[in-house]
């Protein structure tokens, strides 16, 4: 991860199943909104992209999320910008 991303709050969801990964990320989003952190990093790994696709599909429709995208230098993360 580049140095800019190292200072952002992050959650590592390696080992979660696609069924269960939504809950800890949703809680993480709520916590960071309360803390006024409006950019967070989800570390999901590369693998077969199951977690990445689940996360991006579910949270792209979430009204708390302003924007989400990947890092071209690290395919194993998703960056989420939260609404203020």
One Martini backbone bead per residue (centre of mass of N, CA, C, O) as a GRO file, in nm:
protein
   84
    1UNK     BB    1   0.098   0.035   0.020
    2UNK     BB    2   0.072   0.343   0.016
    3UNK     BB    3   0.126   0.604   0.231
    4UNK     BB    4  -0.159   0.725   0.220
    5UNK     BB    5  -0.314   0.456   0.297
    6UNK     BB    6  -0.182   0.413   0.586
    7UNK     BB    7  -0.365   0.653   0.730
    8UNK     BB    8  -0.608   0.496   0.686
    9UNK     BB    9  -0.873   0.340   0.764
   10UNK     BB   10  -0.886  -0.023   0.831
   11UNK     BB   11  -1.010  -0.339   0.697
   12UNK     BB   12  -0.976  -0.691   0.741
   13UNK     BB   13  -1.148  -0.964   0.538
   14UNK     BB   14  -1.001  -1.204   0.562
   15UNK     BB   15  -1.198  -1.510   0.571
   16UNK     BB   16  -1.450  -1.420   0.473
   17UNK     BB   17  -1.762  -1.441   0.368
   18UNK     BB   18  -1.999  -1.321   0.156
   19UNK     BB   19  -2.226  -1.333   0.377
   20UNK     BB   20  -2.047  -1.177   0.627
   21UNK     BB   21  -1.890  -0.910   0.523
   22UNK     BB   22  -2.104  -0.679   0.558
   23UNK     BB   23  -2.119  -0.630   0.870
   24UNK     BB   24  -1.831  -0.518   0.944
   25UNK     BB   25  -1.840  -0.289   0.734
   26UNK     BB   26  -2.087  -0.141   0.834
   27UNK     BB   27  -1.972  -0.080   1.115
   28UNK     BB   28  -1.720   0.071   1.010
   29UNK     BB   29  -1.874   0.297   0.878
   30UNK     BB   30  -2.021   0.403   1.127
   31UNK     BB   31  -1.769   0.465   1.295
   32UNK     BB   32  -1.640   0.670   1.083
   33UNK     BB   33  -1.865   0.874   1.084
   34UNK     BB   34  -1.842   0.945   1.387
   35UNK     BB   35  -1.517   1.018   1.342
   36UNK     BB   36  -1.485   1.173   1.062
   37UNK     BB   37  -1.423   0.949   0.845
   38UNK     BB   38  -1.426   0.972   0.471
   39UNK     BB   39  -1.189   0.750   0.440
   40UNK     BB   40  -1.157   0.405   0.344
   41UNK     BB   41  -1.025   0.065   0.391
   42UNK     BB   42  -1.053  -0.244   0.213
   43UNK     BB   43  -0.924  -0.565   0.288
   44UNK     BB   44  -0.961  -0.858   0.057
   45UNK     BB   45  -0.801  -0.929  -0.172
   46UNK     BB   46  -0.793  -1.132  -0.452
   47UNK     BB   47  -0.825  -1.404  -0.572
   48UNK     BB   48  -1.163  -1.445  -0.708
   49UNK     BB   49  -1.330  -1.173  -0.626
   50UNK     BB   50  -1.568  -1.218  -0.426
   51UNK     BB   51  -1.539  -0.996  -0.212
   52UNK     BB   52  -1.512  -0.756  -0.396
   53UNK     BB   53  -1.787  -0.788  -0.541
   54UNK     BB   54  -1.965  -0.780  -0.291
   55UNK     BB   55  -1.880  -0.506  -0.185
   56UNK     BB   56  -1.934  -0.332  -0.442
   57UNK     BB   57  -2.230  -0.407  -0.480
   58UNK     BB   58  -2.344  -0.325  -0.196
   59UNK     BB   59  -2.194  -0.029  -0.154
   60UNK     BB   60  -2.287   0.127  -0.417
   61UNK     BB   61  -2.598   0.150  -0.279
   62UNK     BB   62  -2.506   0.307  -0.039
   63UNK     BB   63  -2.589   0.611   0.120
   64UNK     BB   64  -2.302   0.642   0.275
   65UNK     BB   65  -2.181   0.625  -0.015
   66UNK     BB   66  -2.013   0.812  -0.251
   67UNK     BB   67  -1.744   0.627  -0.314
   68UNK     BB   68  -1.588   0.357  -0.511
   69UNK     BB   69  -1.252   0.201  -0.530
   70UNK     BB   70  -0.959   0.118  -0.664
   71UNK     BB   71  -0.619   0.022  -0.674
   72UNK     BB   72  -0.384  -0.002  -0.926
   73UNK     BB   73  -0.148  -0.112  -0.711
   74UNK     BB   74  -0.398  -0.263  -0.538
   75UNK     BB   75  -0.626  -0.525  -0.584
   76UNK     BB   76  -0.687  -0.587  -0.253
   77UNK     BB   77  -0.857  -0.309  -0.260
   78UNK     BB   78  -1.098  -0.076  -0.115
   79UNK     BB   79  -1.219   0.249  -0.162
   80UNK     BB   80  -1.405   0.462   0.066
   81UNK     BB   81  -1.635   0.720   0.030
   82UNK     BB   82  -1.802   0.927   0.249
   83UNK     BB   83  -2.057   1.082   0.363
   84UNK     BB   84  -2.114   1.399   0.542
   0.00000   0.00000   0.00000
